Amino acid sequence: MEYERNFYQIRSNEEILIELKDELSRIGYYSLPYQEINSIKEYGRGIKQDSIYVIGIGGSSLGAKAIYKFLRTSRNFKKKLFFLDTIDPLRINYLLSLSNLDNCHFVVISKSGNTIEPLSIFKFISSKLMVTRDNTTIISGQQTKLHKYAQLKNLNFFEIPENVGGRFSVFSPVGLVPLSMIGVDIEALLDGCRIVHESFFNKKKYYDLIMNKARFLVENKSRFNINVVFSYSSVFADFNRWFVQLWAESLGKMNVNQTRQGLTPISLIGPDDQHSFLQLIMDGVRDKTITIFKINNFMDSTSIPESDDFSIFEADCIDNRSFNELINLQADSTYEAIIKQKDIPCDKITINVIDEINIAKLMYRFQLLTSCAGAFLQINSYNQPGVELGKSILNSKLADA
């Protein structure tokens, strides 16, 4: 008797943990929390320019941008960090107009060393000023064309480990180098990662939180194939974008049986999107899971004052309340309203305070969640074959032009 099949069995949590432990020696992002970073910290402190520009796209910029935008409202950074992550000429020229080029340092990032977007921007920048080791840092893979260019021009170079993929690279030099230049505590970032890593692999708090959520999402992927992150603060906006890339590019794959897999990420910011997308969540098709993010302490006491001029509105209930309290009441109310539906999967993550440890814990948690989901789906979470055709077509068009 012969038996063939094209379906797969959802494996146990213990089997998935064993698979991820096997990945520890092969997938580089797991070891990043334990890297030595003294040389990066020393280098960052030595950068004199006031404006730092990251030239990179996708995983080469989204992670650092997410951390910077999360921290900047609560940190008095003396330097500014900009991201040239688009080939939109209007955006490029606008961002460059915000600084004196003689007081800028450019961090050029591309793991492959020949990504067309950062290469195009770098060539444009080099037409505006002389590229030297004093104003340019290169971050790339070993012996790429960009690395060889750095050697040719005697530019400072940091290596992206070969086994660290772009969307998992935020805690490598890709993120740590530019963040250290503006004064982010990168040691605290790695502390946050280590807390989650050790808890997960020692089967403590984060193991259950991450593993059980990944299992639920995969077991119910046919019914709830859209995963919404609903973040109640603008400081999460670029974290949301980072998550969208991480989730979509990692999980949209063919599995071991060549069956198409994937979960679709949606990014929302509250309370803005209460006035648009929430209606779809509440009364629309039940095909979405919701994760709400909120910040317990914004470290900002700005409050709504009393005023007789507004008595007509009969809104005394908001008088003397802080905006911190108001936005959290909105987050909690949205969560409660969704829970009351009883058929919309929803969870809530509260960040106690805006700092390096908390944003790192959150990002590393979602990297592990992605790895777990990919293991349950029986896919390779770390490649991206689906984007190569578009790159090939673009290269052909450029060569033919």
LINTAWO-V295183 format. One record per residue. N is the residue number from 0. RES is the residue in one letter. OMEGA is omega in whole degrees, 0 to 359 (* if undefined). Layout:
{{N:RES:OMEGA} {N:RES:OMEGA}}
This chain:
{{0:M:177} {1:E:181} {2:Y:176} {3:E:179} {4:R:176} {5:N:175} {6:F:180} {7:Y:182} {8:Q:172} {9:I:185} {10:R:181} {11:S:176} {12:N:181} {13:E:177} {14:E:179} {15:I:178} {16:L:178} {17:I:179} {18:E:180} {19:L:176} {20:K:175} {21:D:179} {22:E:184} {23:L:183} {24:S:185} {25:R:184} {26:I:195} {27:G:186} {28:Y:180} {29:Y:184} {30:S:183} {31:L:179} {32:P:186} {33:Y:181} {34:Q:176} {35:E:187} {36:I:181} {37:N:181} {38:S:178} {39:I:180} {40:K:180} {41:E:180} {42:Y:180} {43:G:179} {44:R:183} {45:G:180} {46:I:187} {47:K:185} {48:Q:182} {49:D:181} {50:S:179} {51:I:179} {52:Y:174} {53:V:176} {54:I:182} {55:G:182} {56:I:179} {57:G:181} {58:G:179} {59:S:181} {60:S:189} {61:L:183} {62:G:179} {63:A:178} {64:K:179} {65:A:181} {66:I:181} {67:Y:182} {68:K:177} {69:F:188} {70:L:197} {71:R:181} {72:T:181} {73:S:180} {74:R:178} {75:N:179} {76:F:179} {77:K:179} {78:K:179} {79:K:179} {80:L:180} {81:F:182} {82:F:174} {83:L:187} {84:D:179} {85:T:173} {86:I:172} {87:D:186} {88:P:180} {89:L:180} {90:R:179} {91:I:183} {92:N:177} {93:Y:182} {94:L:179} {95:L:180} {96:S:183} {97:L:184} {98:S:170} {99:N:185} {100:L:179} {101:D:180} {102:N:182} {103:C:171} {104:H:185} {105:F:178} {106:V:185} {107:V:187} {108:I:172} {109:S:182} {110:K:181} {111:S:179} {112:G:179} {113:N:176} {114:T:193} {115:I:184} {116:E:178} {117:P:178} {118:L:179} {119:S:181} {120:I:179} {121:F:177} {122:K:178} {123:F:179} {124:I:183} {125:S:175} {126:S:183} {127:K:181} {128:L:178} {129:M:180} {130:V:179} {131:T:177} {132:R:179} {133:D:183} {134:N:184} {135:T:174} {136:T:181} {137:I:175} {138:I:185} {139:S:174} {140:G:180} {141:Q:176} {142:Q:170} {143:T:177} {144:K:179} {145:L:176} {146:H:179} {147:K:176} {148:Y:179} {149:A:178} {150:Q:181} {151:L:183} {152:K:181} {153:N:180} {154:L:176} {155:N:188} {156:F:171} {157:F:186} {158:E:168} {159:I:181} {160:P:183} {161:E:184} {162:N:175} {163:V:179} {164:G:186} {165:G:184} {166:R:175} {167:F:193} {168:S:187} {169:V:181} {170:F:170} {171:S:175} {172:P:178} {173:V:179} {174:G:187} {175:L:184} {176:V:180} {177:P:179} {178:L:178} {179:S:181} {180:M:182} {181:I:175} {182:G:174} {183:V:178} {184:D:185} {185:I:174} {186:E:178} {187:A:175} {188:L:181} {189:L:174} {190:D:179} {191:G:178} {192:C:182} {193:R:179} {194:I:181} {195:V:181} {196:H:185} {197:E:176} {198:S:182} {199:F:187} {200:F:173} {201:N:175} {202:K:176} {203:K:190} {204:K:187} {205:Y:177} {206:Y:181} {207:D:182} {208:L:185} {209:I:185} {210:M:183} {211:N:177} {212:K:178} {213:A:180} {214:R:181} {215:F:183} {216:L:182} {217:V:180} {218:E:183} {219:N:185} {220:K:180} {221:S:180} {222:R:182} {223:F:186} {224:N:178} {225:I:182} {226:N:185} {227:V:168} {228:V:186} {229:F:190} {230:S:183} {231:Y:169} {232:S:178} {233:S:180} {234:V:179} {235:F:190} {236:A:182} {237:D:168} {238:F:178} {239:N:180} {240:R:177} {241:W:179} {242:F:181} {243:V:178} {244:Q:182} {245:L:185} {246:W:185} {247:A:185} {248:E:180} {249:S:191} {250:L:178} {251:G:190} {252:K:167} {253:M:181} {254:N:185} {255:V:179} {256:N:180} {257:Q:174} {258:T:184} {259:R:180} {260:Q:175} {261:G:173} {262:L:189} {263:T:180} {264:P:175} {265:I:182} {266:S:178} {267:L:175} {268:I:177} {269:G:2} {270:P:184} {271:D:188} {272:D:167} {273:Q:185} {274:H:177} {275:S:190} {276:F:183} {277:L:177} {278:Q:179} {279:L:179} {280:I:188} {281:M:187} {282:D:181} {283:G:181} {284:V:180} {285:R:181} {286:D:187} {287:K:164} {288:T:183} {289:I:170} {290:T:181} {291:I:175} {292:F:175} {293:K:179} {294:I:182} {295:N:184} {296:N:179} {297:F:185} {298:M:180} {299:D:186} {300:S:181} {301:T:185} {302:S:181} {303:I:186} {304:P:170} {305:E:178} {306:S:178} {307:D:181} {308:D:184} {309:F:183} {310:S:180} {311:I:183} {312:F:181} {313:E:184} {314:A:179} {315:D:183} {316:C:180} {317:I:181} {318:D:176} {319:N:172} {320:R:176} {321:S:175} {322:F:175} {323:N:180} {324:E:184} {325:L:182} {326:I:178} {327:N:174} {328:L:177} {329:Q:178} {330:A:181} {331:D:180} {332:S:177} {333:T:178} {334:Y:181} {335:E:180} {336:A:179} {337:I:180} {338:I:181} {339:K:178} {340:Q:174} {341:K:178} {342:D:175} {343:I:179} {344:P:185} {345:C:171} {346:D:184} {347:K:178} {348:I:180} {349:T:174} {350:I:185} {351:N:182} {352:V:180} {353:I:176} {354:D:184} {355:E:183} {356:I:185} {357:N:179} {358:I:178} {359:A:177} {360:K:181} {361:L:183} {362:M:180} {363:Y:176} {364:R:182} {365:F:171} {366:Q:178} {367:L:177} {368:L:179} {369:T:179} {370:S:179} {371:C:180} {372:A:179} {373:G:178} {374:A:176} {375:F:181} {376:L:183} {377:Q:176} {378:I:171} {379:N:184} {380:S:194} {381:Y:175} {382:N:180} {383:Q:184} {384:P:184} {385:G:181} {386:V:186} {387:E:182} {388:L:179} {389:G:178} {390:K:180} {391:S:179} {392:I:178} {393:L:180} {394:N:178} {395:S:179} {396:K:180} {397:L:181} {398:A:182} {399:D:187} {400:A:*}}
